[in-house]
């Protein structure tokens, strides 16, 4: 998809991969709907982009709440008249071995990492159908295809997201709604520090390898070329 002048909604837009993706899509000429829980950071980012002549709106929301997800997508369409791309990037990890994992932590990340993207897809699909097509990019992780001690809960949520993406891709293909899965590796962000669970168990995360800007470039490449899956290679 050509990104210039397309309306792109990005969750988790205030930091890390999401922030880098906002900046990269802005330079590609996108119109941006920015979604994250941090209202102050999001408003500051929107003002910065607007000062550069980029059409952007801050839409603070908790994407683990389906009602808030529905509202931000409706507000995006109200503001810009359409919705071309949804990038489901917001996510969190929970750490702990299977023997000691806190089930409540697992439920929390399921709500954010799986039910959040599902709510966004279900809100966006009718809009994209009416428009005649659109693009959904779900940010997964290479750990969804690995077995790493201490992060099974996170990997399981991303494996679930993969299955939703793969199935939706087939279900929606005839309606010109494309679904892409992007699989980052370990990235130099605060993601690991923000994980739920016992701090000393966080050694399960590999050492940072990629910058958020590198991952954002791969996300843009996925939007432009529309592979089923995008890796960091």
C-alpha positions as CSV (number, residue, x, y, z in Angstrom):
1,X,0.0,0.0,0.0
2,X,1.2,3.5,-0.8
3,X,1.3,5.2,2.6
4,X,1.3,8.9,1.7
5,X,-2.0,10.5,2.7
6,X,-3.3,7.3,4.2
7,X,-5.0,7.3,7.6
8,X,-2.9,5.2,10.0
9,X,-3.9,4.3,13.5
10,X,-1.0,3.2,15.8
11,X,-1.5,1.8,19.3
12,X,1.3,2.0,21.9
13,X,2.3,5.2,20.1
14,X,3.9,7.1,22.9
15,X,7.1,5.0,23.4
16,X,9.4,2.3,22.0
17,X,8.6,0.7,18.8
18,X,5.3,2.5,18.6
19,X,6.9,6.0,18.8
20,X,9.5,5.1,16.3
21,X,6.8,3.8,14.0
22,X,4.8,7.0,14.3
23,X,7.9,9.0,13.3
24,X,8.7,6.8,10.4
25,X,5.1,6.8,9.0
26,X,5.0,10.5,9.5
27,X,8.0,10.9,7.2
28,X,6.3,8.7,4.7
29,X,3.4,11.2,4.6
30,X,0.8,9.3,6.6
31,X,-2.1,11.0,8.5
32,X,-1.8,9.6,12.0
33,X,-4.2,8.6,14.8
34,X,-2.0,8.1,17.9
35,X,-3.3,5.8,20.7
36,X,-1.7,5.1,24.1
37,X,-2.5,5.4,27.8
38,X,-0.1,8.3,28.4
39,X,-2.2,11.3,27.5
40,X,0.5,13.9,28.2
41,X,3.1,12.1,26.1
42,X,0.6,11.5,23.3
43,X,-0.6,15.1,23.2
44,X,3.0,16.4,23.2
45,X,3.8,14.0,20.2
46,X,0.7,15.1,18.3
47,X,1.6,18.8,18.8
48,X,5.1,18.1,17.6
49,X,3.9,16.4,14.5
50,X,1.3,19.1,13.8
51,X,4.1,21.7,14.1
52,X,5.8,19.9,11.2
53,X,2.7,20.1,9.0
54,X,1.7,16.5,9.7
55,X,-2.0,15.8,10.3
56,X,-2.1,13.9,13.6
57,X,-4.5,13.4,16.5
58,X,-3.9,12.1,20.0
59,X,-6.5,9.6,21.2
60,X,-5.6,8.5,24.8
61,X,-7.0,5.1,25.6
62,X,-6.4,1.8,27.3
63,X,-6.6,-0.7,24.4
64,X,-7.2,-3.6,26.8
65,X,-10.7,-2.0,27.1
66,X,-12.8,-2.9,24.0
67,X,-15.1,0.0,24.5
68,X,-12.2,2.5,24.4
69,X,-10.8,0.8,21.3
70,X,-14.2,1.2,19.6
71,X,-14.3,4.8,20.6
72,X,-10.8,5.7,19.2
73,X,-11.5,4.0,15.9
74,X,-14.8,5.8,15.6
75,X,-13.2,9.1,16.5
76,X,-10.5,8.5,13.9
77,X,-13.1,8.0,11.2
78,X,-15.0,11.0,12.4
79,X,-11.9,13.1,12.3
80,X,-10.4,11.9,9.0
81,X,-13.3,10.4,7.1
82,X,-11.7,6.9,6.7
83,X,-9.2,4.4,8.2
84,X,-6.7,2.8,5.9
85,X,-4.2,1.1,8.3
86,X,-4.4,-0.2,11.9
87,X,-1.1,-1.1,13.6
88,X,-1.7,-3.1,16.7
89,X,1.5,-2.5,18.5
90,X,0.6,-2.0,22.2
91,X,1.8,-4.9,24.3
92,X,3.3,-6.0,27.6
93,X,5.0,-9.1,28.9
94,X,4.6,-11.1,32.1
95,X,7.5,-13.2,33.4
96,X,7.7,-16.3,35.5
97,X,8.2,-20.0,35.0
98,X,5.1,-22.2,34.5
99,X,5.4,-23.3,38.1
100,X,5.2,-19.8,39.6
101,X,3.6,-17.6,36.9
102,X,1.0,-15.3,38.4
103,X,-2.3,-16.1,36.6
104,X,-3.6,-12.6,37.2
105,X,-0.5,-11.2,35.3
106,X,-1.2,-13.6,32.5
107,X,-4.9,-12.5,32.3
108,X,-3.8,-8.8,32.1
109,X,-1.4,-9.4,29.2
110,X,-4.0,-11.5,27.4
111,X,-6.4,-8.6,27.6
112,X,-3.8,-6.2,26.2
113,X,-1.9,-8.4,23.7
114,X,-4.8,-10.5,22.3
115,X,-8.2,-9.0,23.1
116,X,-6.9,-5.5,22.4
117,X,-5.9,-6.3,18.8
118,X,-9.1,-8.4,18.4
119,X,-11.2,-5.5,19.5
120,X,-9.4,-3.2,17.1
121,X,-9.8,-5.6,14.2
122,X,-13.5,-6.1,14.9
123,X,-14.0,-2.3,15.0
124,X,-11.9,-1.7,11.9
125,X,-13.2,-4.5,9.6
126,X,-16.7,-3.0,9.0
127,X,-15.1,0.3,8.1
128,X,-12.6,-1.2,5.8
129,X,-15.3,-3.3,4.2
130,X,-17.3,-0.2,3.4
131,X,-14.2,1.5,2.0
132,X,-13.4,-1.4,-0.2
133,X,-10.2,-2.5,1.6
134,X,-7.6,-1.7,4.2
135,X,-4.5,-3.0,6.0
136,X,-4.1,-4.5,9.5
137,X,-0.6,-5.0,10.9
138,X,-0.3,-7.0,14.1
139,X,3.0,-6.7,16.0
140,X,3.8,-10.1,17.3
141,X,7.3,-11.4,18.3
142,X,9.8,-14.1,17.3
143,X,9.3,-15.6,20.8
144,X,5.9,-16.8,19.7
145,X,7.8,-19.5,17.8
146,X,10.3,-20.3,20.5
147,X,10.5,-21.9,24.0
148,X,12.3,-19.5,26.3
149,X,12.1,-20.2,30.1
150,X,10.3,-17.5,32.0
151,X,8.4,-15.8,29.2
152,X,5.9,-18.6,28.2
153,X,2.9,-16.3,29.0
154,X,4.1,-13.6,26.7
155,X,5.0,-16.0,24.0
156,X,1.6,-17.6,24.3
157,X,-0.2,-14.3,23.9
158,X,1.8,-13.6,20.7
159,X,1.1,-17.1,19.4
160,X,-2.6,-16.5,19.9
161,X,-2.3,-13.2,18.0
162,X,-0.5,-15.1,15.2
163,X,-3.4,-17.4,14.9
164,X,-6.0,-14.6,14.8
165,X,-3.9,-12.9,12.1
166,X,-3.4,-16.0,10.0
167,X,-7.1,-16.8,10.1
168,X,-8.3,-13.3,9.5
169,X,-5.9,-13.1,6.5
170,X,-7.8,-15.9,4.8
171,X,-11.2,-14.8,5.8
172,X,-10.8,-11.2,4.6
173,X,-8.7,-11.7,1.5
174,X,-11.6,-11.5,-0.9
175,X,-12.6,-8.2,0.6
176,X,-9.2,-6.6,0.0
177,X,-8.4,-6.3,3.7
178,X,-4.9,-7.5,4.2
179,X,-3.5,-8.8,7.5
180,X,0.2,-8.8,8.2
181,X,2.1,-10.2,11.2
182,X,5.4,-8.4,12.1
183,X,7.8,-10.4,14.2
184,X,10.4,-8.2,16.0
185,X,13.4,-9.7,17.8
186,X,14.7,-8.3,21.1
187,X,14.6,-4.5,20.8
188,X,16.4,-1.8,22.8
189,X,13.3,-0.3,24.6
190,X,11.9,-0.4,28.2
191,X,9.7,-3.3,27.3
192,X,11.5,-5.8,29.5
193,X,11.6,-3.3,32.4
194,X,7.9,-2.9,32.2
195,X,7.1,-6.6,32.3
196,X,4.8,-7.9,35.0
197,X,6.2,-10.4,37.4
198,X,9.3,-11.0,39.5
199,X,12.2,-8.8,38.5
200,X,14.9,-11.4,39.0
201,X,13.2,-13.7,36.5
202,X,13.6,-11.2,33.7
203,X,16.9,-12.7,32.6
204,X,14.8,-14.7,30.1
205,X,14.9,-11.8,27.7
206,X,17.8,-11.9,25.2
207,X,20.2,-8.9,25.1
208,X,18.8,-6.0,23.0
209,X,19.7,-6.3,19.4
210,X,17.6,-4.0,17.3
211,X,16.8,-0.3,17.6
212,X,13.1,0.8,17.6
213,X,13.9,2.7,14.4
214,X,15.1,-0.4,12.7
215,X,11.9,-2.2,13.6
216,X,9.8,0.8,12.5
217,X,11.5,0.6,9.1
218,X,10.5,-3.0,8.8
219,X,6.9,-2.2,9.8
220,X,6.8,0.4,7.0
221,X,8.3,-2.1,4.6
222,X,5.5,-4.5,5.6
223,X,2.9,-1.8,4.9
224,X,4.4,-1.0,1.5
225,X,5.0,-4.5,0.2
226,X,2.3,-6.5,2.2
227,X,4.0,-9.8,3.0
228,X,2.0,-12.2,5.1
229,X,4.7,-12.1,7.7
230,X,7.6,-9.6,8.2
231,X,10.8,-10.6,10.0
232,X,13.8,-8.5,11.0
233,X,16.2,-10.2,8.6
